[in-house]
Amino acid sequence: MTSLGFAQWIQAEDRRTDVPNGFFNMVVGFTSVSNTNVTISGNKASWVGLSGNDFSVDLKEMKQQNNIWGGFALGYWFKQAPLSFGISGAMDFYPAIISEQTKQNVSYVVEGKPGTFTSFTKYRTRVTQIVPAFNIIVGLPLKFVRVYAGGGPGIFYSLYSFTVKNSAGKELGQVTAMDTKIGLNAFAGAEFFITRRVSAFVEGKYSQVNDLTFQPDKSDPLVAGRIVRDEYDSIKTQRAGVGISIHF
């Protein structure tokens, strides 16, 4: 087969175009979470071991644990060939966990006066993100494969929990909070057709949401009437997944 003939065989004339337009995807995979900056602030500096009232503590480059993620999507291809164009609604679930970390030379401000902790321990915090999203998708169908890419906005429901410890390091319990922001998703992948109604796919995905603020309820016994906030500058994830797509 000549190179021209091979290119024609791969690209188009005999590729399947009778795949149903609707699809339902299920995916699971691995997520890598980028470092983030966190500011702890509030109205009672005793929360972070200082005397005084209004305070803030700046923590840079906090490491977040890698983890697993999952999700599903429902979509429709308006056009299949020679180029594919469609939309999808997706729902992703994944955690972003800051493990307990001790940072050196941490800046703080109490009642307007700056200072520096020689070392400061940030206890474990967990943010579970639930992300419904709307995406525009474009694809290139080959003989038994379609490569695709897409992206769009998502609503990032971020559920926060923080482990509270006493001065002796004993865990006293957890406080919770929530924030919701608009963020962005972008992805690319390839689906491999098993039958005209079933395909398997691999996908890489990037998500980012900025300026999250978590403020637990003052009425929580562990918060004890204080105002305390954790402010994340962003949560950025890079994800890889495998899944099954049902076409209908």
NUTI-223578 format. One record per residue: y, x, z of N, C-alpha, C in turn. Coordinates in steps of 0.1 Angstrom, whole numbers, plus 5000, padded with zeros to 4 digits. Each point is the difference from the previous one (the first is absolute). Layout:
residues N
YXZYXZYXZ/...
end
This chain:
residues 248
498850095000501249915000501250095000/501049974991501250085000500949975011/501050095003500949975011500749874998/500449974987500749884998499149885002/498850014996499049895002499849985015/499950115008499849995014501249935007/501250044996501249945005500049854998/499649964988500049864996498949935008/498950065002498949945008500449985015/500750105005500549995014501049895001/501050004991501249925002499949864996/499449954991500449875000499349904992/499750034988499649894991498849925005/499150085007498849935004500049985016/501150025006500049995015499949855003/499649975012499849865004501449945004/500449894993501249935003499849865005/498749975002499749865005499850005015/500450105007500050005015500949895005/499549925009500949895006501350065005/501049925000501450055003500250005016/499349925007500250005015499150105006/500450055012499250105007500249995015/499050045007500150015015499450135004/500850085006499650145004499750015015/499050085004499850045014499950155000/500750065010500150155000499950055014/499450125002499950075013500250154997/500650075009500250144997500650085012/500550114997500650105009501550004999/500750015011501450015000500550135007/501050074994500650115006501549965003/500450015013501349965004500950125003/501249994993500950115002500650015014/500550125003500750025013501249915000/500549975012501249915001500950055011/501249965000501050035011500149875008/500050025013500149895010501150025010/500949905002501050005010499649905011/499950055012499749915012501449985006/500449875002501349985007499849875009/501149985008500049895009501150015010/499849915011501149995010499650055014/498850065001499650065012499350134998/500750115002499450134997498850045008/499749925011498850035008498849984991/500149924990498849984991499550134994/500950104998499650134994500250115011/500049965013500050105010501450075003/501149934996501350045003500749905009/501150055007500849915008501249954991/500449885002501149954993499649874992/500949964992499849874992499850034986/501049974991499750014986499550134996/499050014991499450124996499449994986/499850124994499350014988499350144999/498850004994499250124999499650014985/500250114994499750024986498750084998/499049954994498850074998499850024985/499950124995499950034986498550034996/499749964988498750034993498849975009/500049875004498949965008498849984991/498950065003498849984992499349875002/499649944989499349875000498550024995/499149945006498650024997499649934987/499250074992499449944988499049905005/499749904991499249895004499449934988/499449885002499549924989500949894997/499949944988500849884997499149914991/500549884999499349904992501049904995/499549924990500949904995499349924989/500849904995499549924988501249964992/499849964988501149964991499449894991/501049914996499749894990501050014989/499650014988500950024989499649944987/500950034990499849934987500650104989/499250024990500550074988500549914990/501350004997500649924990499650044986/499850134999499650064987499050115002/498950004992498950105003500150124991/500349984987499950124990501149974989/500550114994499650145002500550075013/501049945006500450045014499949875009/499650035012499949895010501349995008/500349875003501249975009499649895009/500350025013499649895009500850015013/499649915010500650005013498949985010/500350045012499049985011500749975013/499349935009500449995014499050075008/500450095009499050095007500349985015/498950045008500150005014499350135005/500750095006499450125006500150015015/499150075006499950015014499750155003/500850065009499750145004500850045013/499550095008500750045012500850134997/501050025008500850135000500150035015/499250115004499950035014500650145003/500950005010500550135005499250035012/499250104999499250045012500950075010/499550015012500850065011500450154996/501350035000500450134996501150055009/500050135002501150075008500850084991/501349985000501050074991500850095009/500450114995500850105007501549984995/500950035010501550004997500449874994/499849895007500449874995501449965005/500849964990501449965004500049865006/500949985010500249875005501549985003/500449875002501449975004499849905011/500650025012500149905011501449985004/500449874999501449965003501050094993/499750034987500950074992499950155001/499250055009499950155003498750054993/500150104991498850054994499350105009/498750014997499250105007498750034992/499250085006498750044992498950005010/498949934997498750025007499450134996/499550085009499250114996498749964993/499449895005498949944993500049855004/499649924990500049855002498749954994/499349915008498749954995500349854996/499649984987500149864995498549945000/499949905008498649945001499749924988/498749974999499449944988500749864996/500449994988500549874995499349974987/499849874998499349954988500849894993/500150024987500649894992499049964989/499649875001499149944990500949934990/499950044987500849944990499149904992/500649884998499549894992501049984989/499650024988501050014989499649904988/500649885000499949924988501050054990/499650014987500850074990499949924987/501150014992500049954986500150124991/499150014990500050114991500149964985/500650094992499949994986499150114995/499149974991498950104996500050014985/499950134995499850034986498750084999/499349984989498750074998499750034986/499150094998499550044987498549994999/499549894993498649995000499350094989/499050075005499250084991498749934997/498950074997498849934996499449935012/499750075010499449945012500850025013/501250054998500950035011501449954997/500749965011501449984999500750085010/501050094996500850075009501349925002/500650005012501149915003500950065010/501249955001500950045011500949885002/500650015012500949885004500750035013/500849905004500750025012500949885003/500649995011500949905004500349995014/500849905005500449995014498949945008/500150045013499049945010500849975012/499449905008500549965013499150085010/500650095007499250085010500149955014/499049925003499949955014499450115009/500850065009499650125007499849965015/498750015004499649965014499950135008/500850015011500150125007499449995014/499350105005499550005014500250155005/500350005013500450135006499250015013/499350115003499350025012500950065011/500149925011500950045011499250085010/500550115005499350085010501050035012/499450025012500950035011500250155000/500750055010500350145001498850095002/498949945004498750085002499249994987/500549944990499249994987499049894999/500049915011499049894999500649894991/499149944992500449894991500149885008/501249934998500349885007499849884991/500050024987499849894991500850024987/500249904992500750014988501149894999/501150044994501149914996500049984985/500549894995499949974986501449954995/500150024987501349954993499649984985/501049954993499849984986501350024992/499950054988501250004991499549974986/500949944992499749964986501150054991/499650074990500950064990499549994986/500850004990499650014986499850154997/498950034993499750134996499550004985/499550114996499550024986498650055000/499349954989498650054997500050054986/499250114997499850044986498550055000/499449974988498550034999499650034986/498950074999499450034987498550015001/499349964990498550005001499349994987/498749985001499249984988498949905004/499749904992498949915003498950024989/498849995004498850034991499249874999/499949954988499449864998498550025001/499449925009498549995001499549894992/500749885001499849894990501449954997/500149904992501449954997500649935012/499249975010500649935012500050095013/499450114999500050095012500450144996/500850075007500450144998500150075014/499850134999500250085012501350084997/500750045011501350074997500250105011/500850104996500550105009501649995000/500650025011501549985000500750095010/501150064996500950075009501249925003/500550005012501249915003500950075010/501349984998501150055009500849885005/500350015013500849895006501050075009/501249945001501050055009500949885005/500250005013501049915006500850085010/501349975000501050085008500649935012/500550075009500849955011499449895008/498850035006499349905008500550025015/500249895007500550005014499049915008/499450065010499149935009500649995014/500249885005500649985013499149905008/499250055009499249915008500849905008/499449895003500649905008500350055014/501349985005500350045013499349935011/499449884997499349935010498650055003/499550094991498750065002500050085013/499149985009500050075013500050154999/499550064989500050144998501450054996/500749914993501450044996501049985012/499749915009500749985012501549984998/500449914990501449974998500850104993/499450114996500850104993500049974985/501150064993500050004986499550144995/499050004992499450124994499649984986/500450094991499749984986499450134995/499149984990499550114992500549974986/500750094994500649984987499450114990/499249954990499450094990500950014988/500250124995500850014988499349954988/498650015000499249954989498550005004/499249924993498650024999499650014986/499550124996499650024986498550035000/499349934991498550024999499750044985/499050094999499350034987498649965002/499549914991498749945002499150024988/498750015002499050004989499049905004/499549924990499049905003499149974988/498949945003499049954990499849855002/499749934990499949865001499249934989/499949875002499349914990501049904995/500049974987500949904995499249894993/500349875004499349894994501049934990/499649984987500949954990499649854997/501049924999499749854999501049944990/
end
